[in-house]
Amino acid sequence: MRILEQLRSRSPSSPLRLKTFALMAGFVFGQQVLANTNCTDSIIALTKGTDYSTEDFSKIDELFRDSPHFFTPLVRDGHNIFTTHFNSPIWAEIFPRETVLTVFGNFEGSIRAEELSKLLNSIKDSQQFSNISDTESARSLVSEKIQALLDLSAPRSQISDRAAQFLQSPNPDTLKRAVGEKTLDEVSLLVHGGDFRNPTPESLMGRYLEESNAKKIIRGFPSDVEETSALGPEKLAVAISTSNGSGELFQKYFYQPEFLYHYHTPSQGTLYFLHHGLNGNYARYTSAMDASRPSEGTILPMILLSSKEAERARLYFSLGMADQNLSKLPWEFSNYCAKGGYTSCTHWWGEMPLGEDLVDSYRFPGNADRWAGNATSEAPQEAPLQAIDPNSENFLQKATISSNDGLVWKDTAARSAERVQALARSVWKAPGNKQLWEMLGLRDGLDAGELANPGWVARDMTGKTDASRVPIVFVYRASPDEELTADFPTHVSAH
């Protein structure tokens, strides 16, 4: 029985209905939830007082029929606000029901759905909202709130046009852009204004540098561990101090989902990453990030993603929250892809399927060194992708989680498995999304097994990628006054 059929069978005010909705909601992100050990109670608390009409459930059920119920508390709240407060003819003209529910109902677009929820909340909570009686006033309020929402998430030169385009032609595409969807080129423009060497004052980096007085330098980084080779492409190295509040400014400007970081601490032994304000390892989110506390010498190479790529990163790390091997070892699904040589804490980094382009095969390192032995030979492994059979015994067994680690909630194994299986099919597709190594131009590093070692990952991210994808490297410094030199140590250790 589908989730919404069960919910409709309960009375609107039933505590059991609320608890059932919370238990079956899916994966939730955000600091306030990840910090709790009892996530089920957190979801129930966040859904108290929430009600949905039979008509609303029917519409959502239609949208979600072939995909898992990926509601986060913020998305549920936004949907409830929309159906409760935006149902008059004036608001229906500005926010057509089909348009809004399409964005809320896109399983692979939960980040944009959350931003839409923020927009609707800001409109509803404004002083003008209750007095709106004409379309012109409503449109003016919406334009104001869209522009405020986009202040940190769209290039300033585009903000007013994005609002105007949505109001002129409200459809799912213009609405997603009104709540921050960006191409890779637009992400670059947002970050540095078009030239990473000279960030514009209105770019995120320009604003960060102005407010933090952070030190910066243009430099290349070595492309081998011994640091004997010629330097790689130039990047902008920027300091974050642990003592002057620049960590909080880093959080303000650079926790956006389109920014993916290798979070490399000195002499790192297990690869850690930072994405959308969350730390993680082993291909999964693990905790909220505190930008003010990393050790001195930590570096964060910043990978730029388009908004669609950022959504896929979230899906990938979410799948790892259910079971890290579902993200790390796709060849465990029978006949899906070639079998790579590593099963380690790091090899998955270059193998993540994030790109917008689709490919017919995935490439993995073979048994490239003494830490690899999972493949059939030393040569790189590549084979055509085969669509996962959702009914195969292998898939059903692999994509069924058997324990609750505090980040995934489940009421019965069958329902939990249904969500995880749908998530796995969304991540591992045929054709599949381009792997990260290919997005970054690191084929040689992948084949050599370099992306299976966190030190080599740090070296390749800084020394072998170009500025279109990795324009900036953040560096933690103890003193805000300490200058960055062209040869500051990166504390990269590899074997």
N, C-alpha and C positions, 0 to 999 in steps of 0.2 A: 504494500500500500504506500502510495507516495506521501511525502511529508505533509503537503497541504490538504490532502484528503483527510488525514488524521486530525489536523488542526481544525478543519471545518466541522468535524464531528463533536468538538468540544464547545461549550458555551463561551462567549467572548471574555467573560471575567474569570473563567476557571483558572486557578493556580496551576492545575495540571497542564492546561493548554500553554500557559507561559513557560512552564518548565520543559514541556516537550519541545516547544519552539527553540528554547535556549539550547537544549541538549543536541538538537538535530541541526543547529545553525551552521556548522562547519567550522572553518578555521578563522581565528580572530587575531588581529594584529594591533599593536599599539602598546606604549609603555605601561599604561595602567593595567592591561591584561597580562602581558608577558611577565610582569613583576609578581603576579599572584601565583600561588601554587594551586589554588582551587579555581580553575577557570570557569567551571560550570556555574558556581555561585556568582562569579563576576557577570556572566552573561545574563543570568536570571535577574540580577540587580539592575542591569542596564535595560532590560526589557519590561520592567514593572510599569504598569499603567499603559502599555502598548496594546492597541487593539486594531484589528484589520477586518474590514467588512468581507462578506462572502464574495462580493463582486471583485474586490481587490485580490483576494486569494485566488480566485479563478483566473484573473489576468496574469498574476505572477506565475501560477502553475503552468499556464500556457507558455510563458516565456522560458521557464526553467525545465520544461518537460524532458529535454534531452541533455541536461547538464546538471551538475551538482548544485546544491543550495549553498552558495558561497556568501551568504549575508554576513557582514560584520555588524557589530552594534551600530556603528555610524551610518551604514547604509540602511539598516532597518529603521533607524530614527528618521533619516531623510525621507524614506518612502512614506512613513507614517505622517510626517509633517506635510508632504505633498498631498496625500489623499485627504487629509483633514482640513488644511488651510488654503489650498490652492485650487479649489473646485468651483469657484465662481466663474461666470462668463469672461470677466476681465482677465483673470489669471489663466483660464483655459486657452485664451487667444495667445498669450505670451508663452506659456508652457504647455504645448499640446500634450495630451495624456500619452499618446502613443510614443512620442519623442522621449518623454521623461522615463517612461517605463522601459523603453528599449535600452537606455543607458543604465538604469538600475538593474536590468535583467541580463546584462552581458557578463557572463562568468569570467571571461578573459579580460575584463575591463573594470575590475573592482576598485582600482585606485581612482579612476575618473568618477566612478559612482560615489566614492567617498567625498571627492571634491564637490560634486553636485549637492550632496547632503549639506556640506558646509555652506554653499551658496544659499540654499533654501532656508537654512537656519538663520543666516545673517539677514535675509530679507524679512522673515517672519518676526525676528526679534527687534527690528528697527522701530523707532517711534512712529514713523509714518504709516506702517503697515495697516494698522487697524482703521486708519482714516482714508485709505485709498478708495476712491469712488469713480475714477475715470481711467481709461487706458493710458493716456499720456502720462499721468502721475505714476502709474505702475511701471511703465517702461523706463521712466527716468530713474526710479528707485532701483530697478533691476540693473540698468547700465552702471549706476554708481557702485552697486555691490559686486558686479562682475569685475569691474576695474580694480576694486580693493582686493578681491580674491587673487587677481592675476599679478599683483604688485611684485611678488617674489617668484612667480611661476611662469611668466611669459616675458619676452623682450619688451621693454617699455615702449618701443616704437610701434608695437603691434596691439597694445592693450585696448585702446579705444576702438580700433577697427574690429577686433574680435567681438567686443560687446555689440557693436553696431551690426555686424554680420549676423549674429544670432537673432537679434531683435527684428532684423529685416526678413530673415528666412530661417525660422526656428525648425531645425531638423536634427537628427542625432549627430551628424558631423559638425555642424556649427555649434551645437551645445557642448560637445566634447572639447572643442577648441575654446569655448567660453569658460570652461573649467580647467584649462591648462594643458590639453594634449599638444605635443610638439614633435616635429621631425628632428632628426639628428642635427641638421644645420641650425634649426631654431634653438636647440639646446646649447650649441656652441655660442650663438649670438647672446643668449641669456647669460651664460657664464662669463664671457670676457668681451663681448661686443664685436667680435670678428677677428681680433688679433690678440692671441694669448700673451704676446710679449708686451703689449700696451693696452691693458684693460680700460675700457671706457668708464667714465665716472658713474653712468647709470647701470652698468653691468653688475652682476652679483659680486664678482671679484673686485671691481672698482669700489663698490660700497663697503665690502669687507675691509679692504686696505685702508680706506678713509677712516672708518670707525675704529679700527684696531691698531692702526699705526704699525702693522706687522711688517717685518723685514721680508724682502723678496730678492730673487736673483734669477737671471736667465742662465741656464747651464745645461750641458749634456751629461749623461750618466754612462758609466762603463757598461759594456755589453757582455762581459764575462766576469766570473766570480773573482778571479785573480786581479781584476782591475788593471790589466796590462794592455787591453785593446784600445783602439780609438773610441772616442766617446760617441754615443748614439745621438739621435735627433734631440735638438734643444727642447727644453720644457721650462715652464715657470715654476720655480721652487718657492714656496710661501710658508712662512713660519706660523705656527700656532703655539702660543705660550701657555704654560700651565699656571701662570701667576698673574695675568693681566686681563682676564675675562675674554680673551680671543676665542677660547673654547666655546663659550656661549654664542659668540657671533658666528663661529663655524657651524654650530647647530642651527642657528637662525637661517643662514644662507645656503648651506650645503648638505642638508639632510634630505633633499628631495629625491624621489624615487628614480629619477633619470641619472643619478650619480651612484656608481658602484665602485667601492674602494677595496683594494687589497690592504688590510690593516696589519702592517708588518712591524712587529716589535723587534728590538735588537735580538739577534741570534734566535729567531723564531724557529720552533720545531714543528708546529702544526699550523697550517694556514688558517688565518682568521680573515673575515671580510666585514665590511660595513655597508648596509643598504637601507635606505629610508629610515635612518635612525636606529636600526637594529644591528647588533653584532651577531656573528654566526661562525660556525665551523662545520666540518663534515657535511657540507651541502644543505644546511638548515639554519634557520634563525634560532638563536638561543637566548638572547637577553637584550634589554634596552642598552643603548650606548650612552656612556657618560663622557662627553668630549673634554672634560676638564681634568681627567685623571690619568691618561696614558703616560707611560714612562718616557723620559727624555730620549730622543733619538728615534722614536717611532716614526715611520714614514707611511703616507697614504697616497699611493698613485691613484689618480682619479680617472676612472673610465666613464666616458660619456655614452649614454644610451638614449635612443629615441623613446618616446612614451610607450610605444608598443613593445619595445624591447624590455623596458622597465616592468611592464605588466608580466612578461614572460619570466623575468627574474623572480618576481614575487611568487608566481605559480611554482617555479622550480624549487625555491627554498621552502615553500609551503609543503610540497610533496615530501621533502626531506624531513619536515617536522613529524610527519606520520611515520616514516621509516627512512633513515638516511640512505639505505641501500637502494630504495626505489629511485632516488635521484642519482646516486653514485654509480650504480651498476646496471645500466639499461639492458645489457646483454643477458641479464637474468630472465628477461621476458623471452620466451622461446622464439628463435628465428627473427627477432626484431632487428638486430644489427650485429656487426662483428664484435668479437670478444677482445677487449683491451688487456694489456699486460699488467696493469696496476689495480690494486684494490685498497688504496691507501687513504690517508687523511687529506690529500692534496690533489691527486690526479684529476679529479672531477672538474677543477677550476677551468681548465681550457676546453673541457668537453661539454659545458653547459649549452643547451640549444636556445639561444636568445635572439638570433638575427632575424630581420624582417624577410630576407630572401629565403626561399625554400630550396633544399638540396635533396638529392635522391639517395645519398649514402653518407655515413658518418665514418670519420677516421680516428683511430686511437693508436697510441704507441704500443709496440709489441713488447717483448721481453728485453727492454733496452738496457737494463743494467741488473745488478744483483738483487735489487729490491723489487724487481718485476718478475713474475713467473706464471702469470695467469693465462697468457696467450699461447698459441701453438708454435710461435717462432719469434725470432728477434725482430723481424721486419714489421713495419707499421701495418696495422690491421684495418681493412676497409671492406665493406660489403654493402650491397643495396639494402635499403630499409624496407622491411615488410610490416604492413599494418598489423598492429596487435589485435588478436582475436579476443574480444571482451568476454567471450564465453569459454575460453580454453581453461582447462584445469590448472595449467601453469600460471596463467595470469590471475585467476581468482585466488589461487593460493598465495602468490607473491604479494598481491595488493590487498591483503587483509591484515590489518594491524591486530596484534594480540594483547597489547598492553596500553595503558594510558600514562603517558609521560608528563602530564600536566599541561601540555600544549595542545592536545587534541582531545575533544570530548566525544564520547560515544554513549549511546544508550543500549544498543544491541550490536553484536558483531556484524550482523548482516547490513544494518543501516550505515554503520561506520565504514564498512568495506565498500559500500556503494559510492560513498563520497570519495574515498581514496582512489577507487578504480577510475572514476570519472576524471579525477585530477591527474592520474598517471597517463590516461589517454590524451589529455590536453597537453601534457609536457612532451611525451614521446609519440610523435606522429610520423606518418609516412605519406608524402614527403615530409621531411623534418625541417625545423628552423635551423639556420646556419649556426655552427658551433662558435664559441667565443674565440678560440684560437684562430679561426679563419677570419672572423670579424677584425681581429687585431693584427693579422698578417704574420702569425707565429708558427707556420707549418714546420719549419726546421726545428724550432724549440719543442714542439709537440712530439715529433718523430724521435728526437733524442732523449725524451723522457724529462726534459727540463721542467715541464709544467706539472710534474709529480713531486716537486721539492719546493717548499716555501721560499727558500733563499733564491733559487733559480727563478721562481715566479716573480719575486721582487726585482731581480736583475732584468728579466725580460720585460716586465711592465715599464720599468724606468729607462732601460737602455736600448730597447729594440722596437718600441711602438712609436708611431708618429703622432703629431699633435692633433690630428683630426679626431682621434679617439682618446688619447691620454695627454692632454695639454698641460696638466698641473700635477705637481707632487707636493703635498702638504708635509711639513716636518715639525715635530714637537720639540720645543726648546724650553729649557728651564727659565731663562731670563728673556723678557720681552725686548731688552736692549742689545742682545747678542746678535751681531751681524751674521748673515749667511754668506759664506765664501764659496767660490766656484768649486772647491774640492771638499766641502763638508762631508764627514763620514756618513754613510748610509746604514752601517751596522748590518750588512747583509752577510749571512753565513750559509754556505751550502756544501754539500758533499756529493 
